[in-house]
Amino acid sequence: MTISPKILIVDDEPKLVRLAQEVLLATGFTVVTASDGQTAIKTAALEQPDLILLDIMLPGNMDGYQVAERIRQFSNVPIIMLTARDQERDLLQGFDVGADDYVTKPFNAKELLARIRALLKRAQSANTITGEAEIACGPLSIDLARYRVTIAGKSISLTKTEFGLLRELTLHKNQVLLHSQLLIAVWGPEYRDDVDYLRAYIRYLRRKLEPDPANPQYIITHTGVGYMLVCPELPE
């Protein structure tokens, strides 16, 4: 028996919640809901959903950004932000606190389902072992089997998408990967031209992994082409 993925919808608009719930249930997902930040955090901890749809504007003293930040303290569950605003600053703020994707309201049902499926697939892929289970890159250690990254023994917290991107770079270390290669491998073919999306995640990875993000020594840009994870070869 296949267990249906569980989606947590966090929004205080009954009409939107009802619409999203109907679409998801009709597609075979299990759905739980929350209408405010505190309830969302408790529900995420108790229900352990496979993905969260999280509205930025919530009632009470916690907005969606704060909720995502709190959830990231105990879970790497994929998070899609629901926003009525599509300004880059707002979207990047969501990525900065740990969101994996966003959908602008009012959303198209087909687009919402496509993004949910792509993100669930990406999360599953991030947990799949390919080749070496653990790869060293200078003081960086990337454990593909345990979904863990350390720098000089210190654990680094990454979102599912950040880990998926680092995983792809790691599996092809010391090789230049084209923008389109990374976008297709990590996000799916529908994202192949979203280079700004990729650049945003590269920035977030550098903030977490590089000693000096402004002068990266691991994730190197090849202007107009792509990126490469540079790992020094160990002496024989």
KENUGU-840527 format. One record per residue: x, y, z of N, C-alpha, C in turn. Coordinates in steps of 0.05 Angstrom, whole numbers, padded with zeros to 5 digits, always signed. Example, Ala and Ser with C-alpha at 12.3 -4.5 7.8 and 13.67 -1.06 7.14 Angstrom:
<pts>
+00264-00114+00156+00246-00090+00156+00264-00066+00156+00257-00045+00142+00273-00021+00143+00258+00001+00157
</pts>
This chain:
<pts>
+00017-00024+00000+00000+00000+00000+00017+00025+00000+00012+00043-00019+00028+00068-00021+00016+00089-00002+00034+00101+00014+00025+00122+00032+00024+00149+00017+00002+00163+00018-00001+00189+00004+00016+00210+00018+00030+00226+00002+00045+00249+00014+00026+00267+00029+00035+00277+00052+00019+00294+00069+00027+00323+00065+00008+00340+00059+00013+00369+00054+00000+00385+00076+00016+00403+00088+00005+00422+00108+00001+00449+00095-00024+00458+00095-00031+00484+00084-00034+00504+00107-00018+00525+00106-00019+00546+00126-00029+00572+00114-00054+00579+00119-00066+00603+00108-00091+00609+00123-00098+00635+00126-00122+00642+00141-00145+00650+00123-00142+00646+00096-00164+00652+00078-00180+00626+00072-00204+00623+00083-00219+00598+00080-00223+00590+00051-00229+00609+00034-00234+00603+00006-00210+00591-00007-00186+00603-00002-00162+00592-00014-00155+00565-00003-00158+00562+00023-00152+00536+00036-00170+00514+00024-00195+00521+00022-00215+00501+00011-00207+00493-00018-00200+00513-00034-00193+00508-00062-00168+00490-00063-00147+00497-00048-00122+00482-00048-00127+00454-00038-00144+00452-00017-00150+00425-00005-00164+00408-00025-00184+00419-00040-00198+00403-00060-00180+00393-00082-00162+00411-00091-00143+00403-00112-00125+00381-00103-00114+00384-00079-00095+00364-00069-00108+00337-00062-00132+00338-00050-00146+00313-00044-00154+00298-00069-00162+00313-00089-00170+00300-00115-00147+00288-00129-00123+00297-00122-00098+00286-00135-00086+00264-00118-00097+00258-00095-00088+00236-00079-00070+00243-00055-00068+00269-00049-00052+00277-00026-00069+00276-00001-00056+00273+00022-00068+00277+00048-00063+00306+00056-00083+00319+00068-00081+00347+00074-00087+00353+00104-00071+00369+00116-00076+00381+00143-00074+00411+00140-00087+00426+00158-00087+00455+00155-00081+00469+00181-00072+00494+00179-00068+00512+00201-00073+00540+00192-00085+00557+00209-00092+00584+00201-00075+00606+00213-00056+00599+00230-00038+00619+00242-00011+00606+00247+00009+00623+00254+00036+00614+00256+00041+00594+00278+00031+00599+00302+00035+00581+00325+00024+00554+00319-00001+00553+00309-00013+00527+00302+00003+00513+00280+00013+00528+00261+00029+00516+00239+00054+00502+00250+00067+00515+00268+00092+00504+00279+00086+00478+00294+00065+00478+00311+00057+00455+00326+00048+00432+00307+00033+00439+00287+00023+00419+00268+00046+00407+00252+00066+00423+00244+00089+00414+00230+00105+00394+00247+00107+00399+00272+00122+00382+00290+00107+00356+00296+00080+00357+00299+00065+00334+00306+00058+00316+00281+00051+00329+00259+00042+00314+00236+00064+00306+00217+00087+00320+00219+00111+00314+00202+00102+00312+00173+00092+00334+00161+00083+00333+00133+00106+00329+00114+00100+00321+00090+00121+00317+00069+00126+00344+00055+00108+00363+00057+00112+00389+00045+00093+00409+00058+00101+00434+00059+00085+00455+00071+00079+00477+00051+00054+00485+00048+00046+00509+00033+00042+00531+00054+00058+00551+00054+00059+00571+00075+00054+00599+00065+00032+00611+00074+00026+00639+00066+00044+00658+00081+00053+00679+00067+00071+00699+00080+00055+00715+00100+00031+00724+00092+00015+00742+00109-00004+00725+00127+00002+00724+00153-00014+00708+00171-00024+00726+00194-00046+00719+00207-00056+00735+00230-00038+00730+00254-00040+00748+00274-00025+00744+00298+00003+00757+00296+00021+00748+00313+00047+00761+00316+00069+00747+00300+00062+00728+00283+00082+00714+00267+00074+00713+00238+00092+00723+00221+00086+00721+00192+00098+00695+00181+00095+00690+00155+00105+00665+00143+00135+00662+00144+00149+00685+00142+00178+00684+00144+00187+00673+00171+00174+00683+00192+00182+00675+00220+00174+00646+00224+00151+00637+00213+00143+00609+00216+00163+00591+00202+00171+00598+00178+00191+00582+00163+00217+00580+00178+00225+00602+00190+00250+00602+00205+00249+00584+00229+00226+00584+00243+00222+00567+00267+00221+00538+00258+00207+00532+00237+00205+00504+00228+00233+00493+00220+00249+00511+00208+00276+00502+00200+00294+00494+00223+00286+00502+00247+00302+00494+00271+00299+00465+00278+00277+00452+00267+00274+00424+00274+00267+00406+00250+00264+00418+00226+00256+00402+00203+00267+00413+00177+00273+00396+00158+00281+00403+00131+00259+00398+00111+00234+00397+00121+00211+00393+00103+00210+00414+00081+00205+00407+00057+00203+00426+00035+00180+00447+00041+00186+00472+00036+00167+00494+00041+00163+00510+00015+00137+00513+00007+00130+00531-00015+00116+00554-00003+00126+00578-00007+00113+00603+00003+00091+00611-00016+00068+00618-00004+00046+00629-00019+00046+00660-00015+00048+00675-00037+00051+00704-00034+00034+00718-00055+00022+00741-00046+00008+00758-00065+00027+00778-00077+00052+00778-00068+00072+00796-00078+00094+00780-00092+00102+00789-00115+00123+00774-00130+00148+00791-00133+00152+00811-00115+00176+00827-00116+00200+00810-00107+00223+00814-00121+00246+00798-00116+00255+00799-00087+00253+00822-00074+00261+00825-00046+00245+00806-00028+00219+00805-00032+00202+00788-00016+00208+00759-00020+00213+00752-00046+00218+00724-00052+00245+00715-00041+00265+00732-00043+00291+00725-00033+00291+00723-00003+00275+00740+00010+00272+00738+00039+00261+00710+00047+00242+00700+00031+00232+00674+00036+00253+00652+00033+00269+00654+00012+00291+00635+00008+00311+00637+00031+00316+00661+00041+00336+00666+00061+00328+00652+00087+00302+00649+00093+00294+00637+00118+00289+00607+00115+00294+00596+00090+00292+00568+00087+00270+00558+00068+00255+00576+00055+00235+00566+00036+00249+00554+00011+00235+00536-00002+00247+00522-00025+00235+00532-00052+00211+00543-00051+00199+00553-00075+00176+00572-00068+00164+00584-00087+00141+00602-00082+00120+00599-00104+00096+00606-00096+00074+00607-00116+00059+00633-00110+00054+00649-00131+00040+00674-00128+00009+00670-00128-00004+00683-00109-00034+00681-00107-00046+00703-00124-00069+00698-00136-00084+00672-00137-00069+00653-00155-00067+00628-00146-00050+00609-00161-00067+00593-00181-00052+00582-00201-00064+00564-00220-00061+00536-00209-00082+00520-00209-00081+00493-00197-00060+00476-00210-00058+00477-00236-00038+00460-00250-00010+00468-00242-00005+00495-00240+00022+00504-00232+00028+00496-00204+00009+00498-00186+00013+00490-00158+00020+00461-00156+00005+00444-00170+00011+00415-00170+00038+00409-00182+00045+00423-00203+00071+00418-00216+00094+00425-00197+00091+00447-00183+00112+00455-00164+00114+00436-00140+00091+00427-00131+00091+00408-00108+00104+00382-00116+00097+00372-00139+00108+00347-00149+00138+00349-00153+00146+00372-00165+00175+00376-00171+00190+00377-00145+00180+00391-00125+00194+00394-00100+00195+00368-00084+00173+00352-00085+00173+00326-00071+00193+00308-00085+00194+00309-00111+00214+00292-00126+00242+00301-00119+00246+00327-00118+00272+00338-00111+00281+00329-00083+00262+00330-00064+00268+00322-00037+00275+00292-00035+00261+00276-00050+00267+00247-00051+00294+00242-00064+00300+00257-00085+00325+00254-00099+00348+00262-00081+00344+00282-00064+00366+00291-00047+00374+00270-00027+00355+00252-00021+00361+00230-00002+00370+00205-00015+00374+00205-00042+00382+00181-00056+00413+00181-00058+00424+00158-00052+00453+00156-00053+00462+00149-00081+00482+00164-00091+00493+00158-00117+00524+00159-00114+00537+00138-00121+00567+00138-00120+00576+00138-00091+00596+00154-00085+00607+00156-00058+00586+00166-00039+00585+00154-00015+00565+00163+00004+00574+00188+00018+00601+00192+00021+00611+00216+00035+00635+00227+00018+00634+00252+00013+00654+00265-00004+00667+00288+00011+00693+00289+00012+00708+00310+00025+00717+00331+00004+00715+00356+00012+00723+00378-00006+00737+00398+00012+00763+00395+00016+00777+00411+00036+00765+00406+00063+00759+00427+00079+00746+00423+00105+00716+00416+00103+00705+00417+00078+00677+00410+00074+00674+00379+00073+00654+00369+00086+00647+00341+00084+00617+00339+00077+00612+00326+00055+00584+00323+00046+00576+00294+00047+00559+00287+00066+00549+00260+00070+00523+00257+00055+00524+00244+00031+00501+00241+00014+00481+00221+00026+00491+00202+00042+00473+00182+00053+00457+00192+00076+00470+00209+00092+00456+00218+00117+00446+00247+00114+00448+00258+00090+00437+00285+00086+00450+00305+00105+00477+00305+00106+00491+00321+00126+00515+00334+00114+00519+00359+00122+00542+00374+00113+00557+00386+00137+00583+00383+00138+00599+00394+00159+00622+00410+00148+00631+00430+00163+00655+00446+00156+00673+00444+00181+00696+00431+00177+00715+00426+00199+00701+00414+00223+00683+00396+00217+00669+00381+00238+00644+00395+00249+00639+00420+00240+00615+00435+00250+00592+00430+00230+00569+00422+00241+00546+00416+00224+00533+00441+00212+00526+00440+00187+00514+00462+00173+00486+00454+00164+00466+00471+00171+00438+00465+00164+00432+00476+00136+00422+00458+00119+00414+00465+00092+00385+00457+00087+00371+00472+00070+00344+00464+00062+00347+00441+00042+00325+00428+00036+00325+00406+00016+00336+00415-00010+00328+00439-00019+00337+00449-00045+00366+00456-00044+00375+00469-00023+00403+00476-00020+00420+00450-00021+00411+00430-00006+00426+00405-00006+00426+00392-00034+00403+00393-00047+00401+00381-00074+00420+00395-00093+00423+00421-00091+00442+00436-00109+00470+00429-00102+00477+00428-00076+00504+00421-00068+00510+00392-00076+00491+00375-00073+00494+00347-00081+00502+00344-00110+00488+00359-00127+00494+00358-00156+00522+00369-00162+00529+00390-00149+00556+00401-00152+00577+00381-00142+00571+00369-00119+00590+00350-00107+00594+00325-00124+00573+00315-00136+00575+00291-00153+00591+00296-00178+00594+00322-00185+00610+00330-00208+00632+00350-00200+00644+00345-00177+00664+00364-00167+00687+00367-00187+00698+00392-00187+00719+00399-00205+00711+00398-00234+00685+00399-00239+00674+00401-00267+00655+00424-00268+00656+00438-00291+00638+00460-00295+00611+00449-00303+00590+00457-00289+00562+00448-00295+00548+00473-00307+00535+00469-00330+00520+00491-00342+00497+00499-00325+00489+00525-00328+00465+00534-00314+00441+00515-00319+00437+00509-00344+00414+00492-00351+00416+00464-00339+00441+00453-00338+00445+00427-00326+00436+00427-00297+00445+00447-00282+00438+00448-00254+00408+00453-00250+00397+00471-00265+00368+00477-00263+00351+00452-00268+00358+00438-00289+00342+00414-00296+00346+00392-00275+00371+00388-00266+00377+00367-00247+00364+00372-00220+00364+00396-00211+00355+00403-00184+00325+00411-00183+00317+00427-00203+00290+00437-00203+00271+00424-00222+00282+00413-00244+00265+00401-00265+00266+00417-00290+00258+00404-00313+00261+00417-00339+00245+00443-00342+00224+00446-00327+00208+00471-00330+00223+00495-00319+00245+00491-00305+00261+00513-00293+00287+00518-00309+00291+00506-00332+00317+00506-00345+00327+00534-00352+00309+00554-00355+00317+00581-00362+00317+00600-00339+00311+00591-00315+00309+00608-00291+00336+00613-00278+00354+00626-00292+00381+00629-00282+00382+00646-00257+00364+00666-00254+00364+00683-00230+00357+00666-00206+00340+00646-00210+00332+00628-00188+00357+00613-00178+00373+00603-00197+00398+00589-00191+00417+00607-00176+00421+00631-00186+00439+00650-00174+00432+00656-00145+00406+00658-00139+00397+00663-00112+00406+00640-00094+00403+00615-00102+00410+00592-00086+00440+00589-00083+00455+00596-00104+00484+00596-00102+00493+00616-00081+00480+00639-00080+00487+00659-00059+00482+00648-00031+00460+00634-00028+00453+00624-00001+00473+00601+00007+00480+00584-00012+00500+00564-00006+00526+00576+00002+00535+00597-00013+00560+00610-00007+00560+00622+00021+00538+00634+00029+00535+00646+00055+00540+00625+00077+00531+00601+00072+00533+00580+00092+00559+00564+00091+00572+00563+00068+00595+00546+00064+00622+00560+00061+00621+00584+00051+00646+00597+00044+00657+00614+00068+00683+00614+00073+00694+00631+00093+00689+00661+00087+00691+00668+00061+00686+00695+00052+00668+00693+00027+00641+00695+00031+00623+00691+00008+00628+00709-00015+00639+00733-00010+00644+00752-00032+00668+00743-00049+00685+00726-00038+00708+00715-00053+00708+00685-00050+00690+00671-00063+00687+00642-00058+00711+00626-00067+00716+00605-00051+00738+00588-00059+00729+00559-00066+00704+00553-00060+00693+00527-00066+00674+00528-00090+00653+00544-00088+00633+00546-00110+00641+00569-00128+00653+00562-00151+00665+00582-00169+00646+00588-00192+00643+00613-00199+00626+00622-00221+00642+00621-00247+00631+00610-00268+00642+00612-00295+00622+00629-00310+00628+00655-00312+00609+00675-00322+00597+00667-00348+00570+00668-00349+00555+00662-00373+00553+00632-00379+00566+00616-00362+00567+00587-00368+00553+00571-00346+00564+00573-00321+00554+00557-00300+00571+00559-00275+00572+00537-00259+00586+00537-00234+00602+00511-00231+00622+00512-00213+00638+00489-00208+00645+00488-00178+00643+00464-00166+00652+00460-00139+00682+00452-00141+00699+00469-00131+00728+00464-00132+00737+00450-00107+00747+00426-00110+00757+00410-00087+00787+00403-00092+00805+00412-00075+00833+00406-00079+00838+00376-00077+00855+00367-00095+00862+00338-00095+00881+00333-00071+00876+00312-00057+00893+00305-00034+00919+00293-00044+00942+00300-00031+00967+00289-00040+00968+00259-00036+00981+00245-00055+00982+00216-00054+01005+00207-00035
</pts>
